[in-house]
Amino acid sequence: MAGGGGFREVFDRIEAQRWAGIGLIAAVTGLDADRADVRAVLRGWVGFLEGAILASLERPDSDRETLIGAAVAVFDAGLSKLGVDAIG
């Protein structure tokens, strides 16, 4: 990982794991992961979730239930925008 190429390698590995998780979420929920809009909504949700978790770790007074509720609400909002035709 010398010579500045290490960051890209780490980023690619992390991103690959994100997409593996997105594939699992799509499979469990019955969403068509080949659709660009489904992929965008799920990738956006994963980004929100990562950011929310990191922000909550910085604050000892963070409420876990609020974080979970917000994550579920954002996921539901994304699904509602996709509509039933997004289900494979």
Secondary structure, DSSP 4 states (H G I P E B T S, - for coil): -TTTTHHHHHHHHHHHHHHHHHHHHHHHHTB-TTSHHHHHHHHHHHHHHHHHHHHHHT-TT--HHHHHHHHHHHHHHHHHHH-GGGB-
